[in-house]
Amino acid sequence: MSIINIYHHNENIYNVEKKPPERPPKPPLYHSRFEHQVRRETKSSKDAHRTMGYAKIPLQKPDEFLKKNCGIRFRATKSAPVRLCADHKPPVPKKEDLDASRQQILKCVDFKVENIKKVACANPKKVRPRYADTRKGDFHDLEKSGLVPVYMCQPKYGKVPEYLHRRKKDLEAQKQRLMDKMAEQKSACSAISQEERLELLKGLKKNWENLQREYQSLPLLIDTVPKMIRKAKLEKGLKELEKDILMMESSPYIYVYSDDEDKQLP
């Protein structure tokens, strides 16, 4: 490996940083050729009507000075009538009246004496009971601690509240009214006799025989929709009649509810 020593060079490290690019010079501002004329005209007519009158007020002559009864006179109108002071002011009060009224208004009160009387007549402030729970003397309120039987000393302690008595009476009265209403109300159902049961059973069997006869008279080929609907209707009717007949035969005691009583039931 060979080492090369450089003794002569033209490098300069002080010019390594790049300089910011120079900004181009700004163009000259625009000036109108009428600028001086506009400023001159504005200045000449700027304060012309500041007094809301003439620009130059003409002076009066020396012999035209303001004389008596030559000024502007105001005449009374409906909107601004002339008001004359016809009422006289009240007379000046006398010294005796002023002293009496002043004594009533400006009454001298000695607040120190009044405060002393109030403090002397006031009731002494009661010391609130406290207790200390540590040896360093940490005090706490005794009434809120639960150590004092406050509620046991009350006259209502251990007694049933009045609202519970009223509630109990209301419940008893409501129960009695309900029992009276149930006693007055008639029975919702009634049992039918054996003759009526046999008659109903006979009528159900007769209806079943009629439907069975119609069902057997149906054609063997059921190929249309009306025939299918009629067959399904007859089968449904036969099943309901068979169910009712079975219930009538298996139940010796049957109870019947009336329509009006069904509506009255809750």
C-alpha positions in Angstrom: 0.0 0.0 0.0 1.4 3.4 -1.0 0.9 6.7 0.7 0.7 9.9 -1.4 1.5 13.2 0.4 0.0 16.4 -1.1 1.9 19.5 -0.2 0.6 22.1 -2.8 -3.2 22.6 -3.5 -5.6 25.4 -4.4 -8.6 24.3 -2.3 -10.4 26.8 0.1 -13.0 25.6 2.7 -14.2 29.1 3.5 -16.3 29.2 0.4 -18.1 25.9 0.8 -21.4 27.4 2.0 -23.7 28.5 -0.8 -24.8 32.1 -0.8 -28.5 32.9 -1.2 -29.5 34.1 -4.6 -29.6 37.8 -5.1 -33.1 39.2 -5.4 -33.8 41.3 -8.5 -34.4 45.0 -7.9 -38.0 46.1 -7.5 -39.5 48.0 -10.4 -40.3 51.7 -9.7 -43.7 52.6 -8.3 -46.4 53.9 -10.6 -47.1 57.6 -10.3 -49.9 59.2 -12.1 -49.3 62.4 -14.0 -52.4 64.0 -12.4 -51.2 63.3 -8.8 -50.1 66.9 -8.0 -53.3 68.3 -9.5 -55.5 66.0 -7.4 -53.7 66.9 -4.2 -53.9 70.6 -4.9 -57.7 70.5 -5.7 -58.4 68.4 -2.6 -56.5 70.8 -0.3 -58.2 73.9 -1.7 -61.7 72.6 -1.1 -61.1 70.5 2.0 -62.4 72.9 4.7 -64.8 74.9 2.5 -68.0 73.8 4.3 -66.7 73.0 7.7 -69.0 75.6 9.4 -72.1 74.4 7.3 -72.4 77.9 5.9 -70.6 80.3 3.7 -67.0 79.7 2.9 -66.2 83.3 3.7 -68.7 85.1 6.0 -69.1 88.8 5.1 -68.5 91.2 7.9 -71.0 93.8 9.0 -70.4 97.5 8.7 -69.6 99.5 11.9 -73.0 101.3 11.8 -75.0 98.0 11.6 -74.3 96.8 15.2 -77.0 94.8 17.0 -79.6 97.1 18.6 -82.3 96.6 21.2 -85.3 94.6 20.0 -83.7 93.9 16.7 -82.8 90.2 17.3 -84.6 87.1 16.4 -88.0 86.7 18.2 -89.5 83.4 18.9 -93.3 83.1 18.5 -95.5 80.6 20.4 -96.9 77.7 18.4 -99.1 74.7 19.3 -96.1 72.4 19.4 -94.0 74.9 21.5 -96.2 77.2 23.5 -94.8 80.0 25.7 -94.9 79.1 29.4 -95.1 81.8 32.0 -94.2 81.3 35.6 -97.6 82.1 37.2 -97.2 79.9 40.3 -95.2 81.3 43.2 -92.6 79.3 45.1 -93.4 78.2 48.6 -92.2 80.5 51.4 -89.0 80.0 53.2 -89.4 77.8 56.3 -88.9 79.3 59.7 -86.1 78.4 62.0 -88.4 76.7 64.5 -90.0 74.5 61.9 -86.6 73.6 60.5 -85.2 72.6 63.9 -88.2 70.4 64.7 -88.0 68.6 61.4 -84.3 68.2 61.6 -84.6 66.7 65.1 -87.0 64.1 63.7 -85.0 63.2 60.7 -81.5 63.5 62.1 -82.0 61.5 65.3 -78.7 60.9 67.1 -78.3 57.2 67.9 -75.5 55.8 70.0 -74.7 52.5 68.4 -72.3 51.4 71.1 -75.0 51.6 73.7 -77.5 49.7 71.4 -75.0 47.0 70.8 -74.3 46.6 74.5 -78.0 46.2 75.2 -78.4 43.6 72.4 -75.5 41.5 73.7 -76.7 41.7 77.3 -80.3 40.5 76.3 -79.1 37.8 73.9 -79.2 34.2 74.9 -75.9 32.5 75.5 -74.6 30.3 72.7 -74.7 26.6 73.6 -71.6 24.6 73.3 -71.8 21.8 70.8 -71.0 18.4 72.3 -67.8 16.9 70.9 -65.6 13.9 71.5 -61.9 13.2 71.1 -60.8 9.9 69.5 -57.1 10.3 69.6 -54.5 11.3 72.3 -53.6 14.4 70.3 -57.1 15.8 70.8 -58.9 15.4 67.4 -62.5 16.6 68.1 -65.6 15.4 66.2 -69.3 16.2 66.4 -71.0 13.9 69.0 -74.5 14.1 67.7 -73.6 12.9 64.2 -71.3 10.2 65.4 -74.1 7.7 66.4 -72.9 7.3 69.9 -75.8 9.3 71.4 -79.3 7.6 71.4 -81.0 10.5 69.7 -83.8 8.5 68.1 -84.5 6.5 71.2 -85.3 9.7 73.1 -88.0 10.8 70.6 -91.7 10.3 71.5 -92.3 8.4 68.2 -89.6 5.9 68.7 -90.8 2.3 68.4 -94.3 3.2 67.1 -95.9 2.4 63.8 -96.1 5.5 61.6 -99.6 7.0 60.9 -99.4 6.5 57.2 -99.0 2.7 57.6 -102.2 2.7 59.7 -104.0 4.6 56.9 -102.6 2.3 54.3 -103.8 -0.8 56.2 -107.3 0.7 56.6 -107.5 1.5 52.8 -106.4 -2.1 51.9 -109.0 -3.6 54.2 -111.7 -1.3 52.8 -110.7 -2.2 49.3 -110.8 -5.9 50.1 -114.2 -5.6 51.6 -115.6 -3.8 48.6 -114.2 -6.5 46.3 -115.8 -9.2 48.4 -119.2 -7.4 48.4 -119.0 -7.0 44.6 -118.2 -10.7 44.1 -121.1 -11.7 46.4 -123.6 -9.5 44.5 -122.3 -10.7 41.1 -124.1 -13.7 39.6 -122.3 -16.9 38.8 -120.6 -16.6 35.3 -121.6 -20.2 34.3 -124.5 -22.6 34.6 -124.6 -26.4 34.4 -126.9 -28.0 31.8 -129.2 -30.9 32.7 -128.7 -34.5 31.4 -131.7 -34.1 29.1 -130.2 -31.1 27.4 -126.8 -32.9 27.2 -128.4 -35.9 25.4 -130.3 -33.6 23.1 -127.2 -31.8 22.1 -125.4 -35.1 21.6 -128.2 -36.3 19.4 -128.1 -33.1 17.3 -124.3 -33.4 16.9 -124.6 -37.0 15.7 -127.3 -36.1 13.2 -125.1 -33.3 11.8 -122.2 -35.7 11.5 -124.4 -38.2 9.6 -125.5 -35.4 7.1 -121.8 -34.4 6.5 -120.8 -38.0 6.2 -123.5 -38.5 3.5 -122.3 -35.5 1.6 -118.7 -36.6 1.9 -119.5 -40.1 0.6 -121.4 -38.6 -2.4 -118.3 -36.9 -3.7 -116.9 -38.2 -7.0 -114.0 -40.6 -7.0 -111.9 -38.3 -9.3 -111.0 -34.9 -7.6 -109.4 -33.0 -10.4 -110.6 -29.4 -10.0 -110.0 -26.7 -7.5 -113.7 -26.3 -6.3 -113.9 -30.1 -5.7 -110.7 -29.9 -3.6 -112.0 -27.0 -1.6 -115.3 -28.7 -0.9 -113.6 -32.0 0.1 -111.3 -30.1 2.6 -114.2 -28.2 4.1 -116.2 -31.4 4.6 -113.2 -33.1 6.2 -112.7 -30.2 8.6 -116.4 -30.2 9.6 -116.3 -33.9 10.3 -113.3 -33.6 12.5 -114.8 -30.8 14.6 -118.1 -32.7 15.0 -116.2 -35.9 16.1 -114.3 -33.8 18.6 -117.4 -32.3 20.0 -119.2 -35.6 20.2 -116.3 -37.2 22.1 -116.3 -34.3 24.6 -120.1 -34.6 25.2 -119.9 -38.3 25.7 -116.8 -38.3 28.0 -118.0 -35.3 30.2 -121.2 -36.0 32.2 -121.3 -32.4 33.7 -121.1 -29.5 31.3 -121.1 -25.8 32.2 -122.1 -23.1 29.7 -121.0 -19.4 29.8 -123.3 -16.7 28.4 -122.1 -14.1 26.0 -123.0 -11.1 28.2 -121.2 -12.6 31.2 -118.1 -13.2 29.1 -118.0 -9.5 28.3 -118.3 -8.5 31.9 -115.5 -10.7 33.1 -112.1 -9.0 33.4 
